[in-house]
Amino acid sequence: MQLEKIISISGKPGLFKLISQLKNGFIIEDVLTKKKMSISNSSQVSLLDNIAMFTFDREVPLFEVFENVAKNTDYKETISHKSSDAELREFMTASLADYDNERVYVSDIKKLAQWYNILHKAGYISPESFVKSEESTEGEPSITDVKDTKTVAPKSEKTSTPKAKVSTSSAKSAPKSTHRKMG
């Protein structure tokens, strides 16, 4: 599964695939409808490849959590994101047994279930999709083309969260990507 090209855009429902870079933004494609559109370089985006979920001792990349969900559901659709809080917590425990239930909120679990089901419907979830590939695709937007500095802090902490923005900077000043944490 190539999560490095799949993004979530603040204010837009669904998930999108980066297609190509423009002078002032990017061309993206809705993973379900395959409808292409452009976004400006000021859009707030989150790369799924940079998102991790908290456990008590480490941060687990979203890719690994999706893989756990896929194996638990025999690569089929999972629980609805509209399920009860108790059902969602049970789903999370089955998907990531040692998740930090104080820093991973029900809203994060809903997003996990929703994103997994979107990727499943779009054909991204299969046993082959979790085999890690060493090859990189040339000519397509790379992870260095998108700046994602958004970190979700626990609700009890008061932190200033920088906005994630699409960057069209040149190779001389390529942005560094950081991990976003769910929870």
RALIN-V283372 format. One record per backbone hydrogen bond with DSSP energy under -1.0 kcal/mol. NH is the residue of the N-H (numbers start at 1). CO is the residue of the C=O. If there is no record, write none. Layout:
NH;CO / NH;CO
//
This chain:
3;1 / 5;2 / 6;3 / 7;16 / 8;46 / 10;44 / 12;9 / 16;7 / 17;29 / 18;5 / 19;27 / 20;27 / 22;25 / 26;39 / 27;20 / 28;37 / 29;17 / 30;35 / 31;15 / 34;30 / 37;28 / 39;26 / 41;24 / 43;40 / 46;8 / 48;6 / 50;47 / 51;48 / 52;180 / 53;60 / 54;182 / 55;58 / 56;98 / 60;53 / 62;51 / 65;61 / 66;62 / 67;63 / 68;64 / 69;65 / 70;66 / 71;67 / 72;68 / 73;69 / 75;70 / 83;80 / 88;84 / 89;85 / 90;86 / 91;87 / 92;88 / 93;89 / 94;90 / 95;91 / 96;92 / 99;96 / 100;54 / 101;99 / 103;100 / 104;100 / 109;105 / 110;106 / 111;107 / 112;108 / 113;109 / 114;110 / 115;111 / 116;112 / 117;113 / 118;114 / 119;115 / 120;116 / 121;117 / 122;118 / 123;120 / 124;119 / 131;128 / 145;142 / 147;165 / 157;154 / 173;170 / 174;171 / 178;148 / 180;50 / 182;52
//
